[in-house]
Amino acid sequence: MFHFNQHQKPLGLYKKLFKTTAIYGLATVIPRMFSFLLVPIYTQLLPREEYGQVTIIFSWMIFFNVILAYGMETSFFRFYNKEANKDKVIETSTVSIFASSLFFLALALLFRNTLAAASGIDVQYITYTIWILVLDAFVIVPFSKLRAHQKPGLYALLKVGNVVVNLSLNLFFLLVLPKMALADPSGFWGSIFQENFQIGYIFISNILASLVTFLALSSNYFHLKWEFDWDLWKRMLRYGLPILVAGIAFAINEQFDKILLGKLLPAEVAHAQVGVYAACYKLGLFMVLYRTAYTLGIEPFFFSHADDAKAPETYAAVTKYFVIFGSLIQLVVLVFADLFKELMIRDTSYWEAMKVVPLIILANFFLGIYTNLSIWYKLIDKTHIGALISLLGAALTLALNFILIPSYGYYGSAIATIVAYGSMMIISYLLGNRFYPIPYDKIKIGSYLGSSILFSALSFYFFRENYVVGLGLIGAYMAIIYFFEKETLLQLLRKSNSKQQ
């Protein structure tokens, strides 16, 4: 965790935050970039219908990931900071997650045929999904412990390792194994190769990657005393259950549009529409990476700095710089969106959904701002308010998807996403201003965000693929930032130069 001296200079605080966020960012960005390499492979090898089916299965997995964690990760950080006996927090949370995951494993395997019939998904894929979910749940607390013990290097190594294994196995099963089997049909590789089993190979790759990660962290279980504090567990559960509700609501906001597209569109086009939407949705990856990496670094920072008298001012400044960098990412991605699509989505039949990209990127940016604004209810232990905000966002997502999908298809889903996240952002700001006032620089934040949206819209809708104009807009935005933030930037440069001397 972060431990700051109350009199530490603000620039030192931000440098510490950005350094740690950068490390966790690498642990997030590198795996996501590796996994994103699979998108060209999937979209090239799989018909749009099959890619849509894979997307729907992974969307359901997000829901169950949230359920199996039931808010224990955030609860872990909260109680690890406030409890004197930190080992008891580790023991209790680990035993809780391990026991509940085993219970889920037994129950899910028992009813897997029922689940397959209800979802319309092959029972074989259901079985693979169950094992992936359980193996991933087993490492929730070990990964949290690495973050709490300030071991970002090991955290990053394991996260990157998981995706390297997954990527390597995907490449082997989807590209290498078919050629080896074709070259020697009667040999070993020919005997294990199955034709038209691409989806199965995708899930087998995920299972093996999750298993390797679990084995790498299994020492956490060998060194466990298996002690369980019921009173602590009940307090952690009370704190974490609203996080669970918020997590389910978040999963609805993030994933349910793909599921509803598969249900509400005509059967003959549903999976294909999910496929093209999911492929172009991936171009929002850069904003998702930024938001995710930032969240990993900022949550421990917020909690550990909560007792500082100047905490509200620090939170306000951090939020402003989040908006500055996020606005730049949004603008750059949309200026070069058509280059990214050619690099990442090789099959041109998927490009029809490119019109959703600006909405998806801005929606994820709103979600990142909401993450900043929502810290107030975690700090004052009113996580139920966060759950209610998320539930409202989920209700908007469901309602707008049901209303818009029949007429507008996946574009209606993109509209629903941006409306939901934008509403959550505004509501969190208004409530936070009442319960835990933070002196945000509203004029500057609004100006930076507004400038980025305006320049992004000009580039994407009026000067598409005109990179001279696009680069000019990026330069203009950076000039605006320099003009208004010149003093802070010069302070950082002077401090950096003095250290070098």
C-alpha positions in Angstrom: 0.0 0.0 0.0 1.0 3.7 -0.2 2.2 5.4 3.0 2.7 9.1 2.7 4.0 11.6 5.1 1.3 14.2 5.8 3.8 17.0 4.9 5.0 15.4 1.7 5.1 17.9 -1.2 2.2 17.6 -3.6 4.5 17.0 -6.6 6.1 14.2 -4.7 2.7 12.7 -4.2 1.7 12.9 -7.8 5.0 11.5 -8.9 4.6 8.5 -6.5 1.0 8.0 -7.8 2.0 8.2 -11.5 5.0 5.9 -11.0 2.9 3.2 -9.3 0.0 3.7 -11.8 2.6 3.3 -14.6 3.8 0.0 -13.2 0.2 -1.3 -12.8 -0.6 0.2 -16.2 2.1 -1.9 -17.8 0.6 -4.9 -16.0 -2.7 -4.0 -17.6 -1.6 -2.6 -20.9 0.8 -5.3 -22.0 -1.6 -8.2 -21.3 -4.4 -6.3 -23.0 -2.2 -5.5 -26.0 -1.2 -9.2 -26.3 -4.8 -10.3 -26.0 -5.8 -7.7 -28.6 -3.5 -9.5 -31.0 -6.1 -12.2 -31.0 -8.7 -9.9 -32.5 -7.2 -10.0 -36.0 -6.9 -13.8 -35.7 -10.4 -14.3 -34.4 -11.9 -12.0 -37.0 -9.9 -13.6 -39.8 -10.5 -17.2 -38.8 -14.0 -17.1 -37.4 -17.1 -16.1 -39.3 -18.9 -13.1 -37.8 -21.6 -15.4 -36.3 -19.0 -17.5 -34.4 -17.1 -14.5 -33.2 -20.4 -13.1 -31.9 -21.1 -16.4 -30.1 -17.6 -16.2 -28.4 -18.4 -12.6 -27.4 -21.7 -13.6 -25.8 -20.0 -16.4 -23.8 -17.3 -14.0 -22.5 -19.9 -11.4 -21.7 -21.7 -14.0 -19.4 -18.3 -14.7 -17.8 -17.9 -11.1 -16.7 -21.1 -11.4 -14.7 -19.9 -14.5 -12.9 -16.5 -13.1 -12.3 -18.2 -10.3 -10.4 -20.4 -12.7 -8.5 -17.6 -15.0 -7.5 -15.6 -12.0 -6.1 -18.7 -10.5 -4.3 -16.9 -7.2 -3.5 -14.1 -9.0 -1.5 -11.3 -7.3 -3.4 -12.3 -3.7 -2.5 -13.3 -4.9 1.0 -9.8 -6.4 1.3 -8.1 -3.1 0.7 -10.4 -1.2 3.0 -9.9 -3.5 5.9 -6.2 -4.2 5.3 -5.7 -0.4 5.9 -7.9 -0.1 8.9 -7.3 -3.4 10.8 -4.3 -3.8 13.1 -4.1 -7.5 12.4 -3.5 -7.5 8.6 -2.8 -11.3 8.5 -6.3 -11.9 9.8 -7.7 -9.9 6.9 -5.7 -12.0 4.4 -6.6 -15.3 6.0 -10.3 -14.5 6.3 -10.7 -13.2 2.8 -8.8 -16.0 1.2 -10.8 -18.7 3.0 -14.0 -17.0 2.1 -13.2 -16.8 -1.6 -11.8 -20.3 -1.7 -14.8 -21.9 0.0 -17.4 -20.0 -2.1 -15.6 -20.9 -5.3 -15.6 -24.6 -4.5 -19.3 -24.4 -3.7 -19.9 -22.7 -7.1 -17.8 -25.3 -8.9 -19.8 -28.2 -7.5 -23.2 -26.5 -8.1 -22.4 -25.3 -11.6 -21.0 -28.7 -12.7 -24.1 -30.4 -11.3 -26.5 -28.1 -13.3 -24.3 -27.5 -16.4 -26.8 -29.2 -18.7 -29.6 -27.0 -17.4 -27.4 -23.9 -17.9 -26.6 -25.0 -21.4 -30.2 -25.5 -22.3 -31.2 -22.1 -20.8 -28.4 -20.2 -22.5 -28.4 -22.0 -25.8 -24.6 -22.6 -25.4 -23.0 -26.0 -26.0 -22.6 -27.8 -22.6 -18.9 -28.4 -23.5 -18.3 -24.7 -23.6 -20.3 -24.3 -20.3 -17.9 -26.8 -18.6 -14.8 -24.9 -19.9 -16.3 -21.6 -18.7 -17.0 -23.0 -15.2 -13.3 -24.1 -14.7 -12.0 -20.7 -16.0 -14.2 -18.8 -13.6 -13.2 -20.9 -10.6 -9.4 -20.8 -11.3 -9.6 -17.0 -11.8 -11.5 -16.7 -8.5 -8.8 -18.6 -6.6 -6.2 -15.9 -7.4 -8.3 -12.8 -6.5 -6.9 -12.5 -3.0 -3.3 -13.5 -3.9 -3.2 -10.7 -6.5 -4.7 -8.3 -4.0 -2.1 -9.2 -1.5 0.6 -8.4 -4.1 -0.8 -5.0 -4.5 -1.2 -4.5 -0.8 2.4 -5.5 -0.2 3.7 -3.2 -2.9 5.0 -5.9 -5.3 3.9 -4.4 -8.6 6.8 -6.1 -10.4 5.7 -9.6 -9.5 2.0 -8.6 -10.1 2.9 -7.4 -13.6 5.0 -10.5 -14.3 2.2 -12.8 -13.5 -0.5 -10.8 -15.3 1.7 -10.6 -18.4 2.6 -14.3 -18.1 -1.0 -15.3 -18.0 -1.7 -13.6 -21.3 1.5 -14.8 -22.9 0.5 -18.4 -22.2 -3.0 -17.7 -23.4 -1.8 -16.0 -26.6 0.8 -18.7 -27.3 -1.8 -21.5 -26.9 -4.3 -19.7 -29.1 -1.7 -19.3 -31.8 -0.7 -22.9 -31.5 -4.2 -24.4 -31.5 -5.6 -22.0 -34.2 -2.7 -21.6 -36.5 0.1 -24.1 -35.9 -1.7 -27.3 -35.0 -3.9 -27.4 -38.2 -0.8 -27.2 -40.3 1.0 -29.9 -38.3 -2.0 -32.2 -38.5 -2.4 -31.6 -42.3 1.3 -32.4 -42.8 1.0 -35.7 -40.9 -2.6 -36.8 -40.6 -1.8 -40.2 -39.2 0.7 -38.9 -36.7 0.4 -37.7 -33.1 -0.7 -34.1 -34.0 -3.2 -35.4 -36.6 -4.7 -37.6 -33.9 -5.3 -34.8 -31.4 -6.5 -32.2 -33.9 -10.2 -31.6 -34.2 -11.7 -29.8 -37.2 -14.2 -27.0 -36.7 -13.3 -26.8 -33.1 -11.9 -23.2 -33.0 -14.2 -22.0 -30.2 -13.3 -25.0 -28.1 -9.6 -24.3 -28.6 -10.1 -20.7 -27.5 -11.6 -21.9 -24.2 -9.0 -24.6 -23.7 -6.3 -21.9 -24.1 -8.0 -19.8 -21.4 -8.3 -22.7 -19.0 -4.6 -23.6 -19.3 -3.5 -20.0 -18.9 -5.6 -19.6 -15.7 -4.3 -22.9 -14.4 -0.7 -21.8 -14.9 -1.4 -18.5 -13.0 -3.1 -20.4 -10.2 -0.1 -22.7 -9.8 2.3 -19.7 -9.8 0.3 -18.3 -6.8 -0.5 -21.5 -5.1 2.1 -21.0 -2.4 -0.3 -18.5 -0.9 -2.5 -21.4 0.0 0.3 -23.6 1.2 1.4 -20.9 3.7 -2.1 -20.2 4.9 -3.1 -21.0 8.4 -6.7 -21.4 7.3 -7.9 -19.2 10.2 -11.3 -17.6 9.8 -12.6 -14.6 11.8 -16.4 -14.6 11.6 -16.9 -11.1 13.0 -14.3 -9.7 10.6 -15.9 -11.6 7.7 -19.3 -10.2 8.4 -18.0 -6.7 8.5 -16.1 -7.3 5.3 -19.2 -8.8 3.7 -21.4 -5.8 4.8 -18.9 -3.5 3.2 -18.4 -5.6 0.1 -22.0 -6.6 -0.8 -22.9 -3.1 -2.1 -19.7 -3.4 -4.2 -21.1 -6.7 -5.5 -24.3 -5.0 -6.5 -22.4 -2.2 -8.1 -20.2 -4.8 -9.9 -23.2 -6.6 -11.3 -24.6 -3.3 -12.4 -21.3 -2.5 -14.0 -21.3 -5.8 -15.8 -24.8 -5.0 -17.1 -23.5 -1.6 -18.4 -20.4 -3.1 -19.9 -21.6 -6.5 -21.3 -25.3 -6.9 -21.4 -25.7 -5.0 -24.7 -24.0 -7.9 -26.5 -26.2 -10.4 -24.8 -29.4 -8.4 -25.6 -28.3 -7.9 -29.2 -28.2 -11.7 -29.5 -31.7 -11.9 -28.0 -33.6 -8.9 -29.5 -32.4 -9.0 -33.1 -33.7 -11.5 -35.7 -32.0 -14.9 -35.2 -30.6 -15.0 -38.7 -28.5 -11.8 -38.1 -28.1 -11.6 -34.3 -24.7 -13.3 -33.9 -23.3 -11.5 -36.9 -24.3 -8.1 -35.6 -22.9 -9.0 -32.2 -19.6 -10.0 -33.9 -19.1 -6.7 -35.9 -20.2 -4.6 -32.9 -17.8 -6.5 -30.5 -14.9 -6.1 -33.0 -15.3 -2.4 -33.5 -16.0 -2.0 -29.7 -12.4 -3.3 -29.3 -11.1 0.0 -30.7 -12.1 1.6 -27.4 -9.4 -0.6 -25.9 -7.0 2.3 -25.5 -9.3 4.3 -23.2 -10.2 1.0 -21.4 -6.5 0.4 -20.8 -6.0 3.9 -19.5 -9.0 3.8 -17.2 -8.2 0.3 -15.9 -4.5 1.0 -15.2 -5.4 4.2 -13.5 -8.1 2.5 -11.3 -5.5 -0.1 -10.2 -3.2 2.6 -9.0 -5.6 5.1 -7.7 -7.8 3.0 -5.3 -5.0 2.1 -2.9 -3.8 5.8 -3.2 -7.1 7.2 -2.3 -7.6 5.0 0.8 -4.1 5.5 2.2 -4.3 9.2 1.7 -7.7 9.6 3.2 -6.6 10.9 6.6 -4.6 13.8 5.1 -6.2 17.2 5.8 -5.5 18.2 2.3 -6.9 15.0 0.7 -9.8 16.8 -1.1 -7.4 19.2 -2.8 -5.2 16.2 -3.8 -8.2 14.3 -5.2 -9.3 17.3 -7.2 -5.9 17.8 -8.8 -5.6 14.1 -9.6 -9.0 14.1 -11.3 -8.0 17.1 -13.4 -4.9 15.4 -14.7 -6.9 12.2 -15.4 -9.2 14.3 -17.6 -6.3 16.0 -19.3 -4.5 12.7 -20.3 -7.8 10.9 -21.0 -8.9 13.7 -23.3 -5.6 13.5 -25.3 -6.0 9.7 -25.6 -9.6 10.1 -26.9 -8.5 12.7 -29.5 -5.5 10.6 -30.7 -7.5 7.4 -31.1 -10.3 9.0 -33.1 -7.8 10.9 -35.3 -6.1 7.6 -36.2 -9.2 5.3 -35.8 -9.1 4.2 -39.5 -5.5 3.2 -39.2 -6.2 1.2 -36.1 -9.1 -0.6 -37.7 -6.9 -1.8 -40.6 -4.3 -3.0 -38.2 -6.6 -4.7 -35.8 -9.6 -5.8 -37.8 -8.4 -7.5 -41.0 -11.8 -8.6 -42.3 -13.5 -5.6 -43.9 -16.9 -7.0 -43.3 -16.5 -6.1 -39.6 -15.9 -2.4 -40.4 -19.6 -1.5 -40.8 -19.8 -0.9 -37.1 -17.0 1.8 -37.0 -19.7 4.5 -36.3 -20.0 3.3 -32.7 -16.3 3.9 -31.9 -16.5 7.6 -30.9 -19.5 6.8 -28.6 -17.7 3.8 -27.0 -14.5 5.8 -26.3 -16.3 8.7 -24.8 -18.5 6.3 -22.7 -15.4 4.7 -21.3 -13.9 8.1 -20.6 -17.1 9.0 -18.6 -16.7 5.8 -16.7 -13.1 6.7 -15.8 -14.2 10.1 -14.6 -17.0 8.4 -12.6 -14.3 6.3 -10.9 -12.6 9.4 -9.7 -15.8 11.1 -8.6 -17.0 8.0 -6.8 -14.2 7.8 -4.2 -16.3 9.8 -1.7 -18.8 7.0 -0.9 -15.9 4.5 -0.4 -14.1 6.8 2.0 -17.1 7.5 4.1 -18.3 3.9 4.1 -21.4 4.6 2.1 -20.9 2.0 -0.6 -24.6 1.4 -0.8 -24.9 4.8 -2.5 -22.5 3.6 -5.1 -24.5 0.5 -5.6 -27.7 2.6 -6.1 -25.9 4.8 -8.7 -24.7 1.8 -10.6 -28.2 0.2 -10.4 -29.6 3.4 -12.0 -27.0 3.1 -14.7 -27.9 -0.5 -15.3 -31.6 0.3 -15.4 -30.8 2.9 -18.1 -28.7 0.5 -20.0 -31.4 -2.2 -20.0 -34.3 0.2 -20.8 -32.5 2.0 -23.6 -31.2 -1.3 -25.1 -34.7 -2.7 -25.2 -36.1 0.5 -26.7 -33.3 1.2 -29.2 -32.0 -2.2 -30.4 -35.1 -3.2 -32.5 -34.8 0.1 -34.5 -31.1 0.9 -34.4 -29.3 -2.4 -33.7 -25.8 -2.1 -32.2 -25.8 1.7 -32.6 -28.7 1.8 -30.1 -26.5 -0.2 -27.7 -23.7 2.3 -28.1 -26.1 5.2 -27.3 -27.3 3.3 -24.2 -23.8 2.9 -23.0 -22.8 6.5 -23.2 -26.1 7.7 -21.6 -25.7 5.3 -18.7 -22.1 6.2 -17.9 -22.7 9.9 -18.4 -25.6 9.8 -16.1 -23.6 7.9 -13.4 -20.8 10.5 -13.7 -23.2 13.5 -13.2 -25.1 11.9 -10.3 -21.9 10.9 -8.5 -20.6 14.4 -8.8 -23.8 16.0 -7.5 -24.1 13.6 -4.5 -20.4 13.8 -3.7 -20.6 17.5 -3.6 -23.2 17.1 -0.9 -21.6 14.3 1.3 -17.9 14.8 0.7 -17.1 18.1 -1.1 -14.1 18.1 -3.2 -12.9 21.4 -4.8 -12.8 20.3 -8.4 -11.6 22.9 -11.0 -14.9 22.6 -12.9 -14.0 25.3 -15.4 -10.7 23.8 -16.5 -12.0 20.2 -16.4 -15.0 21.1 -18.5 -12.9 23.1 -20.9 -10.4 20.3 -21.4 -13.2 17.7 -21.8 -15.2 19.9 -24.1 -12.2 20.8 -26.3 -11.4 17.1 -26.7 -15.0 16.2 -27.7 -15.2 19.0 -30.2 -11.8 18.3 -31.8 -12.6 14.5 -31.9 -16.0 15.1 -33.5 -14.4 17.4 -36.1 -11.7 14.8 -37.0 -14.0 11.8 -37.1 -17.1 13.2 -38.7 -15.8 16.0 -40.9 -12.1 15.4 -41.6 -12.0 11.6 -41.5 -8.6 10.2 -42.6 -7.3 13.8 -43.1 -4.3 13.3 -40.9 -2.9 16.8 -41.5 -6.0 18.3 -40.0 -6.0 15.6 -37.3 -2.5 16.3 -36.2 -3.3 20.0 -36.2 -6.2 19.4 -33.8 -3.9 17.3 -31.6 -1.4 20.1 -31.6 -4.1 22.7 -30.8 -5.3 20.6 -27.8 -1.8 20.2 -26.5 -1.2 23.9 -26.8 -4.3 24.6 -24.8 -3.1 22.3 -22.0 0.4 23.9 -22.0 -1.1 27.4 -21.8 -3.3 26.6 -18.8 -1.0 24.1 -17.0 2.3 25.8 -17.8 3.2 26.6 -14.2 2.8 23.0 -13.0 4.6 21.6 -16.0 7.6 24.0 -15.5 7.7 23.0 -11.8 7.9 19.3 -12.8 10.7 20.1 -15.3 12.7 22.2 -12.8 12.4 19.5 -10.2 13.5 16.8 -12.7 16.5 19.0 -13.8 17.6 19.7 -10.3 17.6 16.0 -9.5 19.7 15.2 -12.6 22.3 17.8 -11.5 
